[in-house]
Amino acid sequence: MHTRRVGAVIIIDDNRGLLGIFTGRDAVRCMGDCADPTSTRLSDVMTRQPHTLPPTAKAIEALRLMRDAGCRHVPVVQEGLVTGIVSREDFRGLEHDRLEEEIGLWERI
């Protein structure tokens, strides 16, 4: 992850079905538990059953899900197969600004 400068890795089965996701937060939790990174299996420390989105989801829907779920990465899944991943950092300021406007509106109601 460090070498490729990515914050998450999707774990899939042989058929591209989603098994889980391993994020920087999972790595920190693993280190906090004093697990040996050279012998710990990803399947033991990954986040199982992460929230997902279909490829037809809009940017604002992805940002809402990330906000509500407290995550920064969401696998994109279509018909049970992983097709990609989106990160909070993939979106421009415009989408982030729209989300902040929505939050402000709901706080005033």
C-alpha positions in Angstrom: 0.0 0.0 0.0 2.8 2.4 0.9 4.8 1.7 -2.3 1.7 2.2 -4.5 0.5 5.1 -2.4 -3.0 3.7 -1.9 -5.1 3.8 1.3 -7.0 0.5 0.7 -6.8 -2.9 -0.9 -9.9 -4.9 -1.9 -9.8 -8.6 -1.1 -11.6 -10.7 -3.6 -12.2 -14.4 -4.2 -11.2 -16.3 -7.4 -14.4 -15.1 -9.1 -14.0 -11.4 -8.2 -16.5 -11.6 -5.4 -15.9 -9.2 -2.5 -14.5 -10.8 0.6 -13.4 -7.6 2.4 -11.3 -4.5 2.4 -8.0 -3.7 4.2 -7.4 0.0 4.8 -4.9 2.1 6.6 -7.2 2.2 9.6 -7.1 -1.6 9.7 -3.3 -1.5 9.5 -3.2 0.9 12.5 -5.6 -1.3 14.4 -3.5 -4.4 13.6 -0.3 -2.6 14.9 -2.2 -1.5 18.0 -3.1 -5.1 18.7 0.7 -5.9 18.4 0.1 -8.3 15.5 3.2 -9.4 13.6 2.7 -7.9 10.1 5.0 -10.5 8.6 2.8 -13.4 9.7 -0.7 -11.9 10.1 -3.1 -12.8 7.3 -5.2 -10.1 5.6 -8.3 -12.3 6.2 -7.7 -12.0 9.9 -7.6 -8.2 10.0 -9.6 -7.0 7.0 -13.0 -5.3 7.3 -15.5 -7.9 6.3 -18.8 -7.0 4.5 -17.9 -3.4 3.8 -20.4 -1.0 2.5 -20.6 -1.1 -1.3 -22.0 1.0 -4.2 -23.1 0.0 -7.7 -21.3 1.6 -10.6 -24.4 3.7 -11.4 -24.2 5.6 -8.0 -23.6 9.3 -8.2 -20.7 11.0 -6.6 -22.9 12.6 -3.9 -24.3 9.2 -3.0 -20.8 7.9 -2.5 -19.8 10.8 -0.3 -23.0 10.5 1.7 -22.3 6.8 2.3 -18.7 7.5 3.3 -19.9 10.2 5.7 -22.6 8.0 7.2 -20.5 4.9 7.5 -17.4 6.7 8.7 -15.2 5.3 5.9 -13.0 6.7 3.2 -13.1 3.9 0.7 -16.0 2.0 -0.9 -15.8 -1.0 -3.2 -17.9 -0.7 -6.4 -19.8 -3.9 -7.0 -22.1 -4.9 -9.9 -24.0 -8.2 -9.9 -21.8 -9.6 -7.1 -18.5 -8.8 -8.8 -16.0 -6.1 -7.8 -15.5 -3.6 -10.6 -13.5 -0.9 -8.7 -13.2 1.2 -5.6 -13.9 4.9 -4.9 -12.1 7.0 -2.3 -13.2 10.2 -0.7 -10.2 11.8 -2.3 -11.4 10.9 -5.8 -14.0 13.7 -5.7 -13.4 17.3 -6.4 -14.3 20.3 -4.1 -17.6 20.7 -5.8 -19.0 17.4 -4.6 -17.5 18.0 -1.1 -19.1 21.5 -1.1 -22.5 20.1 -2.0 -22.3 17.5 0.8 -21.4 20.3 3.3 -24.4 22.3 2.1 -26.7 19.3 2.7 -25.3 18.8 6.2 -25.9 22.5 6.9 -29.4 22.3 5.7 -30.2 19.2 7.8 -28.7 20.8 10.9 -31.0 23.9 10.5 -34.1 21.8 10.1 
